[in-house]
Amino acid sequence: MRFSTALRDSARRRLERLGRADIVVGIPSYNTAATVGHVLQTAVQGLQTYFPDRLGLVMVADGGSVDDTREAAEEVRVDSYNVETLVTIYRGLPGKGTAVRAILEAAEFLHAQACVLLDADLRSVTPEWIRNLAEPVLERGYDFVAPYYRRYKYDGTITNTIVYNLTRALYGLRIRQPIGGDFALSRAAALRYLDYDVWETDVARFGVDVWLTVTAIVHRFRVCQARLGTKVHAVKDPAEHLGPMFRQVVGTVFTLMQEHASFWKSVRGSQPVEIVGEEPPGRPEPFTISMEPLLEAFRLGVLYFGPLWQNILTPSVYHDLVELAYRPAEEFRLPIETWVRIVYDFAVTYKNWPRHKGKLLDIMLPLYNARVASLVNELADVPDAEAEALFDAQAAVFESLKDELVQKWDDPHEAQKWQAATPSGPRRAVVIIGAGPTARTVARYLSAGRPVWLVDRNRENCEEAARAGLQVVEGDALRREVLEAAHAGEAALLIAMTPNDEVNVLAARLARGDLGVPTVFILETGDRPDERQEALQDMQARSFRLGAFEVQDWDWWIEHHRVTETVVVVQETTTPEQFLRDRSGKPFLPIAVVRGSEHPFFWEVDRLEPSDRVLGLAVTEP
């Protein structure tokens, strides 16, 4: 569904009553009840203190939070003649980008001269941030103001490993925080951004920050950076929390590379960008990063994605990765030259990838984990003040190896390498009925090799799937048009795995009978086995089990982080049923089988052969 505006009617009526504003401060939010009130109150104080003669609006654009985010924002009392507040739920795809769209539309509606964007999870924001972001637009004629923070050395790993380096090497400007989240825009810039038809893409999610930055550079906006001092926000462990953000941000970066190739291919070197404003006091608080989950994710990646890495990467790089997998944690180092070549090879492959491009990023994610693990070691004894020198040297290597990227970018052999992987038959997709935690996990495993769509009536499940970078359709799976929207007409496989046995059977019958899906699996439950068996025979479908447990059990374990990803190497020829019986000692959920570059659903395989690798989940704490 496409949305012509991100503003709800109630928000637009409120804006009509306001009439105009000079400065709009926008706060995209989702489940940030603990911090959003502080950010809103600080923004109001900044407008009152530094811009007392200008009309201001502080707007919270919320993504349908299920905590008390909106209530916490609405509790903030403002006693001011020139500052108003507005708390609203935006319309459109769930994600920060859609919230930004709503804020930009509000700023344009009010003819605001400056629009400031602040993250809702900030703990270190001060009134001076409003001054330092807005003044360059209002007083010095800048169109785009990026943040310049003082951050702890382990903070901002996606920025420090990929986004800063690529932004600098590709586009030639040293914007230190391209995805910092706190920006200021002129009215002309806001109008330019609203003109783009990007709001149904990953820009509508986490990709918006880098899109704003790259668009500003390519269209030669007047750009500067504002000193904001320490940024303290909710700390996210890279191994546990940054997967969806990685996929959406890096996917947007790679997509922008294709869009602006004629611009960046001729750029060599980089130029500093002016940094303005007085730096607020404060020092970032140190924290630790869990090393073992990063290494475990990388080692699983070697087993899971090794054949694909071998096709994507140069032989020497792949060889280094295989050797690295066996290094102990204290000796783990991924050289920066190797990492740069990995990023550049994946960027080129993304351009030529014939399958669902988002799934290539799942293949890259374990390598990002490896680079972060390496940085943990490289920075262990480095003071914060000296860490920036390491990041600067790292970015310089991206610049020095850029000619290799340019050479590969238009190499016809790179495109031909993947032509054989282009699907020849009309049916390759997988449709999964249900989008709960277990279904989302199954989708993530299977989508490495083919397009996967989830279908669910539950909005929260659909939003969580979308935030994880999965393709999802919200609607009733018993309606043909909903299944068609999920590309069931192109599907080779349908997996019905909701907790409701009747829904599973009826949805499978519709897909098999009306849409001709050739292979259908229905989850076994404890309800009416005789009727289910009759239905299976009637539609020539097959049943499958989630180990010895129900989908509700696995949903709970996954939601409460009681599972770990596991790879089991098959030792002798066996059947899936016997394989499961042999592992009956503790809960195990088999999901996919790795055979070369293919990852069929576990129950699609009639026989397991030696050297097959079964990917699944093991319960750590039942």
SESE-302685 format. One line per field, with one value per residue (C-alpha): residue in one letter; x, y, z; chain. Coordinates in nm, 3 decimals. Layout:
residu: c(A,...)
x: c(X,...)
y: c(Y,...)
z: c(Z,...)
chaine: c(A,...)
This chain:
residu: c(M,R,F,S,T,A,L,R,D,S,A,R,R,R,L,E,R,L,G,R,A,D,I,V,V,G,I,P,S,Y,N,T,A,A,T,V,G,H,V,L,Q,T,A,V,Q,G,L,Q,T,Y,F,P,D,R,L,G,L,V,M,V,A,D,G,G,S,V,D,D,T,R,E,A,A,E,E,V,R,V,D,S,Y,N,V,E,T,L,V,T,I,Y,R,G,L,P,G,K,G,T,A,V,R,A,I,L,E,A,A,E,F,L,H,A,Q,A,C,V,L,L,D,A,D,L,R,S,V,T,P,E,W,I,R,N,L,A,E,P,V,L,E,R,G,Y,D,F,V,A,P,Y,Y,R,R,Y,K,Y,D,G,T,I,T,N,T,I,V,Y,N,L,T,R,A,L,Y,G,L,R,I,R,Q,P,I,G,G,D,F,A,L,S,R,A,A,A,L,R,Y,L,D,Y,D,V,W,E,T,D,V,A,R,F,G,V,D,V,W,L,T,V,T,A,I,V,H,R,F,R,V,C,Q,A,R,L,G,T,K,V,H,A,V,K,D,P,A,E,H,L,G,P,M,F,R,Q,V,V,G,T,V,F,T,L,M,Q,E,H,A,S,F,W,K,S,V,R,G,S,Q,P,V,E,I,V,G,E,E,P,P,G,R,P,E,P,F,T,I,S,M,E,P,L,L,E,A,F,R,L,G,V,L,Y,F,G,P,L,W,Q,N,I,L,T,P,S,V,Y,H,D,L,V,E,L,A,Y,R,P,A,E,E,F,R,L,P,I,E,T,W,V,R,I,V,Y,D,F,A,V,T,Y,K,N,W,P,R,H,K,G,K,L,L,D,I,M,L,P,L,Y,N,A,R,V,A,S,L,V,N,E,L,A,D,V,P,D,A,E,A,E,A,L,F,D,A,Q,A,A,V,F,E,S,L,K,D,E,L,V,Q,K,W,D,D,P,H,E,A,Q,K,W,Q,A,A,T,P,S,G,P,R,R,A,V,V,I,I,G,A,G,P,T,A,R,T,V,A,R,Y,L,S,A,G,R,P,V,W,L,V,D,R,N,R,E,N,C,E,E,A,A,R,A,G,L,Q,V,V,E,G,D,A,L,R,R,E,V,L,E,A,A,H,A,G,E,A,A,L,L,I,A,M,T,P,N,D,E,V,N,V,L,A,A,R,L,A,R,G,D,L,G,V,P,T,V,F,I,L,E,T,G,D,R,P,D,E,R,Q,E,A,L,Q,D,M,Q,A,R,S,F,R,L,G,A,F,E,V,Q,D,W,D,W,W,I,E,H,H,R,V,T,E,T,V,V,V,V,Q,E,T,T,T,P,E,Q,F,L,R,D,R,S,G,K,P,F,L,P,I,A,V,V,R,G,S,E,H,P,F,F,W,E,V,D,R,L,E,P,S,D,R,V,L,G,L,A,V,T,E,P)
x: c(0.000,0.133,0.076,0.047,0.131,0.272,0.052,-0.273,-0.579,-0.576,-0.215,-0.292,-0.587,-0.358,-0.103,-0.378,-0.462,-0.096,-0.065,0.312,0.638,0.997,1.163,1.029,1.209,1.108,1.158,1.099,1.006,0.926,0.913,1.122,0.904,1.207,1.371,1.130,0.996,1.347,1.428,1.104,1.148,1.508,1.408,1.146,1.403,1.651,1.396,1.294,1.652,1.823,1.538,1.292,1.169,1.092,0.784,0.868,0.701,0.837,0.678,0.697,0.629,0.565,0.563,0.277,0.476,0.341,0.489,0.399,0.603,0.317,0.180,0.525,0.556,0.208,0.281,0.544,0.389,0.498,0.436,0.547,0.397,0.613,0.660,0.396,0.414,0.248,0.247,0.115,0.137,0.265,0.116,0.322,0.585,0.708,1.047,1.237,1.228,0.850,0.862,1.111,0.878,0.593,0.818,0.936,0.575,0.481,0.776,0.676,0.311,0.418,0.675,0.948,1.289,1.473,1.390,1.589,1.579,1.661,1.671,1.418,1.652,1.904,2.022,2.283,2.085,2.112,1.947,2.275,2.211,1.915,2.131,2.424,2.205,1.965,2.197,2.403,2.078,1.917,2.222,2.484,2.286,2.372,2.124,2.235,2.392,2.529,2.614,2.969,2.981,3.232,3.160,3.306,3.545,3.311,3.003,2.870,3.013,2.815,2.940,3.299,3.329,3.130,2.924,3.176,3.441,3.222,3.072,3.420,3.583,3.294,3.167,3.478,3.354,3.459,3.120,3.205,2.852,2.654,2.393,2.418,2.044,2.050,2.044,1.920,1.781,1.689,1.346,1.492,1.657,1.339,1.142,1.403,1.386,1.006,1.017,1.185,0.975,1.166,0.919,0.829,1.195,1.448,1.481,1.150,1.323,1.679,1.818,1.692,1.996,2.254,2.010,1.977,2.356,2.440,2.161,2.295,2.644,2.540,2.312,2.581,2.389,2.590,2.701,2.862,2.890,2.772,2.958,2.718,2.963,2.892,2.618,2.472,2.179,2.051,2.356,2.305,2.528,2.629,2.587,2.233,2.062,2.204,2.102,1.795,1.970,2.273,2.059,1.863,2.152,2.403,2.135,2.057,2.429,2.473,2.156,2.276,2.606,2.417,2.207,2.505,2.778,2.849,2.918,3.147,3.351,3.535,3.598,3.945,4.056,3.842,3.801,3.730,3.388,3.359,3.271,3.080,2.951,3.084,3.118,2.898,3.087,3.082,3.264,3.120,3.069,3.265,3.091,3.189,3.100,3.039,3.314,3.200,2.861,3.040,3.288,3.017,2.814,3.121,3.210,2.851,2.873,3.179,2.978,2.652,2.766,3.116,3.032,2.865,3.153,3.386,3.196,3.173,3.522,3.866,4.036,4.298,4.035,3.824,4.129,4.211,3.856,3.864,4.194,4.060,3.766,4.000,4.183,4.127,3.946,4.255,4.436,4.140,4.236,4.067,4.316,4.174,4.284,4.093,3.787,3.791,3.803,3.515,3.300,3.387,3.325,2.985,2.897,2.976,2.788,2.486,2.473,2.469,2.284,1.992,1.798,1.633,1.910,1.826,1.929,2.282,2.314,2.233,2.530,2.749,2.635,2.869,3.162,3.059,3.051,3.406,3.527,3.366,3.531,3.863,3.810,3.742,4.092,4.256,4.113,4.144,4.441,4.379,4.255,3.940,4.132,4.358,4.086,3.985,4.330,4.270,3.932,4.091,4.364,4.100,3.905,4.225,4.262,3.911,4.026,4.353,4.180,3.897,4.052,3.995,3.625,3.595,3.766,3.527,3.214,3.161,3.350,3.117,3.265,3.126,2.774,2.816,2.931,2.579,2.379,2.381,2.225,1.927,1.620,1.515,1.176,0.877,0.844,1.112,0.949,0.852,0.535,0.510,0.169,0.237,0.487,0.551,0.904,0.944,0.808,1.039,1.336,1.243,1.205,1.547,1.718,1.539,1.567,1.942,1.876,1.530,1.258,1.047,0.717,0.537,0.160,-0.009,-0.316,-0.133,-0.003,0.263,0.405,0.410,0.583,0.847,0.904,0.939,1.184,1.390,1.413,1.175,0.905,0.562,0.197,-0.051,-0.384,-0.600,-0.424,-0.766,-0.825,-0.686,-0.587,-0.374,-0.187,-0.143,0.003,0.255,0.350,0.195,0.131,0.512,0.582,0.744,0.680,0.420,0.470,0.160,0.280,0.038,-0.076,-0.424,-0.459,-0.774,-0.612,-0.310,-0.521,-0.753,-0.471,-0.276,-0.583,-0.634,-0.268,-0.257,-0.593,-0.640,-0.282,-0.112,0.168,0.338,0.476,0.282,0.378,0.135,0.254,0.151,-0.043,-0.233,-0.570,-0.778,-0.501,-0.747,-0.904,-0.561,-0.445,-0.750,-0.680,-0.317,-0.414,-0.681,-0.445,-0.127,0.039,0.290,0.311,0.612,0.702,0.896,1.093,0.894,0.736,0.461,0.510,0.403,0.694,0.947,0.793,0.844,1.201,1.299,1.135,1.311,1.652,1.666,1.795,2.123,2.184,2.333,2.490,2.483,2.696,2.525,2.752,2.566,2.276,1.947,1.594,1.475,1.252,1.538,1.767,1.517,1.469,1.846,1.840,1.552,1.764,1.697,1.478,1.610,1.436,1.567,1.507,1.727,1.981,2.296,2.406,2.660,2.493,2.140,1.939,1.622,1.366,1.460,1.140,1.178,1.471,1.378,1.721,2.011,2.354,2.696,2.843,2.493,2.471,2.145,2.083,1.853,1.797,1.889,1.729,1.986,1.749,1.418)
y: c(0.000,0.343,0.650,0.997,1.153,1.041,1.287,1.170,1.391,1.480,1.601,1.803,1.973,2.069,2.212,2.414,2.570,2.656,2.821,2.872,2.812,2.928,2.615,2.259,2.011,1.657,1.350,1.011,0.760,0.395,0.237,0.512,0.591,0.619,0.901,1.075,1.312,1.433,1.489,1.678,1.895,1.975,2.071,2.310,2.461,2.503,2.690,2.913,2.991,3.046,3.141,3.335,3.551,3.264,3.042,2.678,2.338,2.024,1.723,1.358,1.129,0.787,0.447,0.300,0.230,-0.047,0.106,0.448,0.658,0.882,0.916,1.015,1.279,1.417,1.454,1.720,2.056,2.358,2.707,2.922,3.178,3.076,2.696,2.431,2.052,1.784,1.407,1.193,0.848,0.863,0.677,0.445,0.176,0.127,0.291,0.608,0.723,0.746,0.946,1.184,1.217,1.320,1.577,1.723,1.747,1.931,2.169,2.246,2.291,2.553,2.714,2.655,2.803,2.525,2.166,1.991,1.614,1.449,1.082,0.988,0.764,1.040,1.069,1.341,1.598,1.955,2.284,2.376,2.102,2.299,2.611,2.434,2.253,2.533,2.836,2.728,2.706,3.023,3.248,3.111,2.976,2.606,2.357,2.043,2.021,1.683,1.598,1.580,1.383,1.272,0.898,0.606,0.403,0.101,0.309,0.345,0.024,0.040,0.395,0.315,-0.005,0.083,0.400,0.673,0.500,0.457,0.806,0.958,0.737,0.748,1.102,1.287,1.463,1.373,1.378,1.188,1.079,1.014,0.815,1.009,1.067,1.433,1.676,2.018,2.108,2.427,2.464,2.426,2.098,1.967,2.038,1.857,1.551,1.539,1.537,1.195,0.880,0.671,0.630,0.268,0.158,0.101,0.480,0.462,0.256,0.290,0.393,0.750,0.903,0.798,0.885,1.238,1.271,1.129,1.324,1.644,1.574,1.467,1.768,1.997,2.138,2.368,2.120,2.156,1.963,2.083,2.006,1.827,1.684,1.346,1.129,0.891,0.678,0.327,0.104,-0.173,-0.479,-0.538,-0.915,-0.898,-0.574,-0.433,-0.694,-0.513,-0.176,-0.323,-0.467,-0.147,0.099,-0.097,-0.187,0.183,0.265,0.004,0.115,0.476,0.360,0.236,0.551,0.788,0.585,0.856,1.096,0.889,0.702,1.022,1.131,1.072,1.161,1.353,1.701,1.808,1.953,2.260,2.192,2.474,2.558,2.538,2.185,2.109,1.958,1.590,1.265,0.943,0.656,0.339,0.007,-0.340,-0.541,-0.915,-1.080,-1.443,-1.388,-1.195,-1.475,-1.740,-1.556,-1.536,-1.904,-2.006,-1.783,-1.974,-2.297,-2.150,-1.908,-2.034,-2.145,-1.811,-1.613,-1.810,-1.689,-1.328,-1.266,-1.286,-1.621,-1.470,-1.291,-1.605,-1.807,-1.553,-1.578,-1.957,-1.941,-1.667,-1.881,-2.101,-1.822,-1.787,-1.471,-1.295,-1.337,-1.247,-0.977,-0.905,-0.681,-0.353,-0.419,-0.749,-0.578,-0.302,-0.561,-0.750,-0.436,-0.345,-0.701,-0.708,-0.367,-0.492,-0.818,-0.626,-0.441,-0.768,-0.996,-1.163,-1.269,-1.069,-0.819,-0.780,-1.138,-1.072,-0.853,-1.151,-1.321,-1.020,-0.976,-1.238,-1.059,-0.731,-0.918,-1.036,-0.682,-0.554,-0.837,-0.739,-0.375,-0.480,-0.628,-0.349,-0.081,-0.270,-0.066,0.248,0.560,0.723,1.025,0.806,0.579,0.848,0.825,0.455,0.528,0.799,0.560,0.297,0.544,0.632,0.265,0.273,0.572,0.408,0.090,0.271,0.213,-0.161,-0.090,0.130,-0.134,-0.407,-0.193,-0.207,-0.532,-0.748,-1.063,-0.959,-0.943,-1.268,-1.448,-1.432,-1.483,-1.857,-1.800,-1.620,-1.839,-2.007,-2.133,-1.918,-2.041,-1.986,-1.789,-1.917,-1.803,-1.854,-1.823,-1.661,-1.393,-1.466,-1.507,-1.867,-1.791,-1.489,-1.707,-1.964,-1.683,-1.542,-1.879,-1.965,-1.618,-1.644,-1.835,-1.731,-1.470,-1.527,-1.359,-1.374,-1.333,-1.249,-1.065,-0.950,-0.597,-0.619,-0.937,-0.771,-0.460,-0.673,-0.863,-0.539,-0.401,-0.718,-0.648,-0.929,-0.908,-0.925,-0.877,-0.785,-0.952,-1.262,-1.562,-1.709,-1.438,-1.500,-1.135,-1.140,-1.451,-1.299,-0.986,-1.219,-1.358,-1.700,-1.723,-1.730,-1.955,-2.295,-2.361,-2.262,-2.326,-2.284,-2.252,-2.043,-2.183,-2.225,-2.562,-2.462,-2.149,-2.354,-2.610,-2.360,-2.128,-2.425,-2.548,-2.204,-2.179,-2.530,-2.534,-2.178,-2.054,-2.379,-2.376,-2.709,-2.789,-2.722,-2.797,-2.774,-2.755,-3.049,-2.947,-3.143,-3.045,-3.289,-3.507,-3.724,-3.426,-3.286,-3.617,-3.624,-3.266,-3.349,-3.638,-3.432,-3.153,-3.365,-3.163,-3.269,-3.209,-3.107,-3.067,-2.812,-3.075,-3.210,-2.875,-2.639,-2.312,-2.121,-2.276,-2.172,-1.823,-1.778,-1.912,-1.689,-1.378,-1.432,-1.501,-1.861,-2.003,-2.016,-2.072,-2.417,-2.605,-2.986,-3.174,-3.495,-3.795,-4.067,-4.103,-4.072,-3.935,-3.607,-3.804,-4.022,-3.720,-3.558,-3.877,-3.895,-3.541,-3.592,-3.515,-3.139,-2.898,-2.850,-2.676,-2.780,-2.513,-2.552,-2.784,-2.639,-2.813,-2.604,-2.271,-2.408,-2.395,-2.605,-2.618,-2.907,-3.099,-3.056,-3.299,-3.667,-3.789,-3.626,-3.713,-3.703,-3.349,-3.192,-2.919,-2.874,-2.519,-2.468,-2.341,-2.510,-2.404,-2.286,-2.238,-2.430)
z: c(0.000,-0.095,0.119,-0.033,0.304,0.637,0.829,0.981,0.946,1.316,1.290,0.979,1.151,1.439,1.195,1.027,1.362,1.423,1.083,1.074,1.258,1.209,1.350,1.366,1.590,1.498,1.718,1.549,1.820,1.880,2.227,2.387,2.688,2.919,2.721,2.485,2.751,2.832,2.464,2.406,2.717,2.624,2.270,2.408,2.644,2.359,2.147,2.439,2.540,2.205,1.972,2.194,1.906,1.671,1.662,1.727,1.710,1.873,1.707,1.816,1.518,1.669,1.500,1.703,2.020,2.242,2.557,2.700,2.456,2.344,2.697,2.826,2.553,2.613,2.986,2.912,2.999,2.797,2.929,2.638,2.407,2.111,2.138,2.071,2.089,1.879,1.944,1.658,1.500,1.143,0.845,0.625,0.651,1.007,1.053,1.126,0.765,0.759,1.083,0.918,0.622,0.853,1.023,0.690,0.571,0.889,0.847,0.490,0.586,0.842,0.605,0.864,0.786,0.969,1.060,1.333,1.380,1.716,1.810,2.078,2.279,2.362,2.719,2.662,2.463,2.594,2.491,2.320,2.066,1.930,1.901,1.738,1.484,1.392,1.390,1.086,0.886,1.019,1.047,0.806,0.512,0.540,0.392,0.576,0.921,1.027,1.389,1.519,1.843,2.097,2.120,2.308,2.095,2.074,1.992,1.637,1.493,1.167,1.119,1.208,1.004,0.692,0.654,0.742,0.533,0.226,0.248,0.267,0.001,-0.245,-0.222,-0.108,0.208,0.563,0.729,1.045,1.143,0.821,1.018,1.343,1.361,1.469,1.177,1.068,0.726,0.547,0.394,0.046,0.147,0.312,-0.006,-0.214,0.009,-0.004,-0.383,-0.389,-0.428,-0.175,0.109,0.029,0.037,0.317,0.333,0.518,0.785,0.917,0.578,0.604,0.778,0.522,0.243,0.379,0.397,0.054,-0.115,0.041,-0.096,-0.445,-0.490,-0.355,-0.063,0.162,0.427,0.769,1.095,1.436,1.757,1.989,2.242,2.395,2.252,2.507,2.399,2.449,2.400,2.143,2.142,1.776,1.802,1.939,1.835,1.512,1.253,1.112,1.124,0.944,0.665,0.609,0.640,0.433,0.179,0.138,0.105,-0.168,-0.348,-0.343,-0.491,-0.797,-0.820,-0.795,-0.964,-1.222,-0.934,-0.714,-0.975,-1.063,-0.701,-0.557,-0.207,0.041,0.185,0.544,0.625,0.846,1.210,1.380,1.727,2.081,2.209,2.511,2.807,2.894,2.835,2.691,2.932,2.856,2.796,2.680,2.371,2.402,2.201,2.197,2.025,1.749,1.693,1.710,1.445,1.223,1.265,1.188,0.883,0.759,0.780,0.655,0.383,0.299,-0.059,-0.132,0.020,-0.203,-0.511,-0.393,-0.256,-0.409,-0.333,-0.102,0.104,0.137,0.237,0.510,0.646,0.669,0.858,1.084,1.195,1.398,1.578,1.953,2.064,2.198,1.862,1.640,1.388,1.054,0.867,0.743,0.381,0.389,0.533,0.269,-0.008,0.155,0.160,-0.197,-0.324,-0.156,-0.300,-0.652,-0.591,-0.458,-0.791,-0.987,-0.742,-0.926,-0.616,-0.340,-0.268,0.097,0.159,0.036,0.345,0.567,0.402,0.480,0.840,0.995,0.830,0.991,1.321,1.251,1.183,1.503,1.700,1.547,1.646,2.004,2.012,1.815,2.045,2.375,2.502,2.296,2.482,2.347,2.225,2.011,1.874,1.626,1.465,1.400,1.238,1.024,0.909,0.833,0.617,0.431,0.331,0.182,-0.025,-0.129,-0.257,-0.434,-0.777,-0.727,-0.667,-0.976,-1.188,-1.071,-1.077,-1.455,-1.520,-1.734,-1.581,-1.241,-1.385,-1.580,-1.268,-1.127,-1.447,-1.394,-1.054,-1.208,-1.161,-1.485,-1.368,-1.285,-0.925,-0.659,-0.381,-0.037,0.143,0.518,0.685,1.021,1.118,1.484,1.626,1.503,1.155,1.130,1.221,0.956,0.701,0.783,0.733,0.408,0.252,0.200,-0.121,-0.243,-0.194,0.118,0.210,0.544,0.587,0.918,1.045,1.357,1.299,1.569,1.416,1.074,1.206,1.380,1.056,0.861,1.117,1.073,0.700,0.602,0.334,0.493,0.400,0.670,0.607,0.625,0.466,0.385,0.124,-0.223,-0.281,0.035,-0.078,-0.423,-0.262,-0.096,-0.439,-0.375,-0.749,-0.792,-0.492,-0.511,-0.144,0.116,0.487,0.705,1.065,1.270,1.608,1.454,1.282,1.091,0.948,0.839,0.657,0.488,0.379,0.242,0.051,-0.104,-0.204,-0.344,-0.519,-0.643,-0.682,-0.778,-0.520,-0.593,-0.246,0.073,0.433,0.725,1.085,1.300,1.610,1.869,1.721,1.513,1.363,1.170,0.993,0.919,0.770,0.546,0.435,0.364,0.143,-0.031,-0.134,-0.159,0.116,0.378,0.751,0.958,1.324,1.528,1.709,2.001,2.089,1.978,1.793,2.106,2.298,2.036,2.011,2.385,2.384,2.089,2.236,2.569,2.411,2.534,2.206,2.018,1.648,1.589,1.296,1.308,1.054,0.937,0.993,0.802,0.562,0.746,0.721,0.875,1.111,1.234,1.263,1.499,1.702,1.750,1.895,2.135,2.442,2.440,2.242,1.889,1.600,1.256,0.993,0.685,0.527,0.372,0.054,-0.130,-0.196,-0.147,0.178,0.142,0.420,0.651,0.573,0.196,0.207,0.187,0.294,0.473,0.341,0.511,0.506,0.493,0.757,0.944,1.063,1.356,1.706,2.032,2.358,2.611,2.905,2.876)
chaine: c(A,A,A,A,A,A,A,A,A,A,A,A,A,A,A,A,A,A,A,A,A,A,A,A,A,A,A,A,A,A,A,A,A,A,A,A,A,A,A,A,A,A,A,A,A,A,A,A,A,A,A,A,A,A,A,A,A,A,A,A,A,A,A,A,A,A,A,A,A,A,A,A,A,A,A,A,A,A,A,A,A,A,A,A,A,A,A,A,A,A,A,A,A,A,A,A,A,A,A,A,A,A,A,A,A,A,A,A,A,A,A,A,A,A,A,A,A,A,A,A,A,A,A,A,A,A,A,A,A,A,A,A,A,A,A,A,A,A,A,A,A,A,A,A,A,A,A,A,A,A,A,A,A,A,A,A,A,A,A,A,A,A,A,A,A,A,A,A,A,A,A,A,A,A,A,A,A,A,A,A,A,A,A,A,A,A,A,A,A,A,A,A,A,A,A,A,A,A,A,A,A,A,A,A,A,A,A,A,A,A,A,A,A,A,A,A,A,A,A,A,A,A,A,A,A,A,A,A,A,A,A,A,A,A,A,A,A,A,A,A,A,A,A,A,A,A,A,A,A,A,A,A,A,A,A,A,A,A,A,A,A,A,A,A,A,A,A,A,A,A,A,A,A,A,A,A,A,A,A,A,A,A,A,A,A,A,A,A,A,A,A,A,A,A,A,A,A,A,A,A,A,A,A,A,A,A,A,A,A,A,A,A,A,A,A,A,A,A,A,A,A,A,A,A,A,A,A,A,A,A,A,A,A,A,A,A,A,A,A,A,A,A,A,A,A,A,A,A,A,A,A,A,A,A,A,A,A,A,A,A,A,A,A,A,A,A,A,A,A,A,A,A,A,A,A,A,A,A,A,A,A,A,A,A,A,A,A,A,A,A,A,A,A,A,A,A,A,A,A,A,A,A,A,A,A,A,A,A,A,A,A,A,A,A,A,A,A,A,A,A,A,A,A,A,A,A,A,A,A,A,A,A,A,A,A,A,A,A,A,A,A,A,A,A,A,A,A,A,A,A,A,A,A,A,A,A,A,A,A,A,A,A,A,A,A,A,A,A,A,A,A,A,A,A,A,A,A,A,A,A,A,A,A,A,A,A,A,A,A,A,A,A,A,A,A,A,A,A,A,A,A,A,A,A,A,A,A,A,A,A,A,A,A,A,A,A,A,A,A,A,A,A,A,A,A,A,A,A,A,A,A,A,A,A,A,A,A,A,A,A,A,A,A,A,A,A,A,A,A,A,A,A,A,A,A,A,A,A,A,A,A,A,A,A,A,A,A,A,A,A,A,A,A,A,A,A,A,A,A,A,A,A,A,A,A,A,A,A,A,A,A,A,A,A,A,A,A,A,A,A,A,A,A,A,A,A,A,A,A,A,A,A,A,A,A,A,A,A,A,A,A,A)
